[in-house]
């Protein structure tokens, strides 16, 4: 899977499950290319979500919700996930 397909899937899945005012998904894989054990088939993703729904629950629970939504992608295509809720 390429990064553009993965970003589209992530965006669609999150927007299906969470009321989102805005979402920005960035590929940060280039920051980790020289790390030991780097797998070019797994990506480092940063998600910035503007969501009043997520801001009403704790940061821990909002992150758990996102990880649950992206469970398959985390196992198959994502090495690292950074979540910023605004």
Buried (B, 14 or more C-beta within 10 A) or exposed (E): EEBEEBBEBBBEBBBEBBEBEEBEBEBEBEEBEEEEEEEEEBBBBBBBBBBEBBEEBEEEEBBEBBBEBBEEBBEEBBBBBEBEBE
